[in-house]
Amino acid sequence: MIETDVIVVGSGPAGSSAAKHAALGGAKVILMDKKSEIGSPKRCAEGVSIQGLEKLGIEPSPRWVTQEIQGVRIQTPDGTDTWLTKDEVKLPEAGYILERKVFDKHMAMDAARAGAEIRIKTLVTGIEKIENGYLVFTESMGKEEVFKCKVLIAADGPEGHIARWAGLRPAAKAKEMESGVQYEMCNVEFEKPGVIEFYLGSCAPGGYVWIFPKGDDIANVGLAILPHKAEKTAIEYLDDFVAKSPYLKNAQAVEINVGGDPVGGMTKKLYDDNILVCGDAAGQVNPLTGGGIISGMTGGMCAGQVAAQAIKEDCSKKFLKQYDEMAHAELDHEIKRYKKVQEYLLTLSDEELNEIAHAFEGETFEKISTTEIVKKLIKLSPKALLKLGKFI
């Protein structure tokens, strides 16, 4: 039996963040992942905000930044565009498109440099609650091993098993799990370089289509839908969009990514005796955009810090509740208010989306951000004001 203080299951950004901060806090940490290569396959459009990285103390690196975002394009069903670009906005709050296969490794290496041990291609096959922690059963390259830890951190994604095995409820109900599919494509044409594009309406019921540029003629082209609002599968909607888009007439896919995205908000309970849950497994995802890199890493940071302190003091749920309070304090405000915006947008028809886009024509924006767009929406739409007035 291999004994350690903390085991983190899942080496995505949230898990690596948890492992790093637990190790920095003095805990003996093992970070394990079932994949052969950390960061692959990606399940993400790969966009992050500059502000989010700064808050986490992460310096952008040319090794994993593929494109600095120069603006945003939003198109409604009738083809009306709303543009927010750096040329037109005085105080931009933009971001980057990452190369997740490199970024995720970089974050795991940060955890290793902080003192965490990394175990790749290690599948957790089961867990068992014991008096002072957990037993974690694994299989790797045909070898079975048992680990013992005082605190177990579940960062194993939206379809993970760890929290469920521990008796905690999953992050999202079936109706709140978006189905996502994405191509990485070359030969993509852009009207304006470096601009991330969003297409709204019945082209992606319950979600949206995105084109995120990655430099030159490369882009992530994908969508997410809520299956109960859709008449076709996610891949059918995406293929229809690709076939009709003039910007993709010569594009070729070199990679396909699929997966679920929990957009129902944070799990009500993120902890129990000797266990914490973070990242997508905890629903730490923006319900409007589906983005979870920064919020997941924030949750992971909180989990790692509390876990390290718990090792020194007390690993009971009474002590670990601090993590729940920290995570909700850091993330609840944004997640809950964007959940309201998402729910509002789900009520809009294609015609109503077109009307809003027409009202946006001629409007100026102070900065490039989701919040700025929503505030403008509330100003211009009486229905939005009624539903979202408290957002401001």
Secondary structure by P-SEA (a helix, b strand, c coil): cccccbbbccccaaaaaaaaaaaaaccbbbbbbccccccccccccccccaaaaaaaccccccccccccccbbbbbcccbbbbbbccccccccccccccaaaaaaaaaaaaaaaabbbbbcccccccccccccbbbbbbccccbbbbbbbcbbbbccccccccccccccccccccccbbbbbbbbccccccccccbbbbbbcccccccbbbbbbccccccccccccccccccccaaaaaaaaaaaccccccccccccccccccccccccccccccccccccccccccccccccaaaaaaaaaaaaaaaaaaaaccccccccaaaaaaaaaacaaaaaaaaaaaaaaaaccaaaaaaaaaaacccccccccaaaaaaaaaaccaaaaacccccc
